[in-house]
C-alpha cells in the first residue's frame, strides 16, 4: 500500500460505495465509511470488481446429470469426483479460490486418484498472486489467521534493496516477509 500511495493511489478502507454518478469529466463516487460518514470523491475512471464466477453455463452438465451447487459450481467430493463416478472436476468450476496454481495441483491429484494412488492437495501451499506494479503474492496463513489460531510465530523480512535481481531490473522497492513457527522454523 505504501508503494501504491507513492504512485498517487488513494485508499478508502472499510468504505462502502453507495452510488456512482457519471459526469462530463468522469464520475463522482458517493461512499460511506463504517461509521456511516459520507465521503464523496471525483475520479476519471471507475473500475468495478466484485469477484469471479464459474463459467459452467455452456458445458451442458445438466444433460449428463452432473450436479451443480447454488453458485453453478460443479459439486465434487474430496477426490474431485462428481456425482457421476467417471466424471471429475477441478479448478475454477468447483468450490475454492479461482487460481491457476490451485487447478494445477487439483489436476495432479485427480490423475493420481484415477491411477489408484492417494492424490491430495495442500491448499495452504498454493500461492495467490496479484499481477500489479508492484506485484503482490502470498502463500500460507496470514498473521491475522495465526493470531486467531493462537499459533506462536516469528517474522523474517528481506528487503528487495538487497536482492541483485531486483536491482538489475530496477524494481528494488518492496520486501519478502516470512512467518515461521516460533520453535520449529517451519514456514507457515
VENKA-V983897 format. One line per field, one symbol per residue. ss: DSSP state (H for helix, E for strand, L for the rest). phi: phi as a letter, one per 30 degrees, with the letter a starting at -180 (. if undefined). psi: psi as a letter, one per 20 degrees, with the letter a starting at -180 (. if undefined). A space follows every 10 residues. Layout:
# VENKA-V983897
ss->???
phi->???
psi->???
This chain:
# VENKA-V983897
ss->LHHHHHLLLL LLLLEEEEEE EEELLEEEEE EEELLLLEEE EEELLLLLLL LLLLLLLLLL HHHHLLLELL LLLELLLLLL ELLLLLLELL HHHLLLLLLH HHHHHHHHHH HHHHLLLLLL LLHHHLLEEE LLLLLEEELL LLHHHHHHLL LLEEEEEEEH HHLHHHHHLL LLLLEEEEEE ELLLLLEL
phi->.ddddddjdc cbdhbcdcab cdbdckaccc bbcdciddbc bcbdbcccbc jbbdccecdh dddcjddccd cicddbcdci dddcecbcbb idccdjdcbd dddddddddd eddddiccdb ccddccdcbc dbbddbbbai ddeddddddh ddbbcbbbdd eccdddddch bddkacbbcb eecciddc
psi->hgghhhijpq pnqlppphqp pqrhjdqppp rqaijjpppq qqrgqpppoj arqqmigjik hhhijppqai jkqppraijj paiphjpqqr ciirqrqnph hggghhgggg ggghjjanpq pniijpqppo maoqqpqqqb qrggggghjk pprrppqpqi hjphggghjl ljparppppq phhijpp.
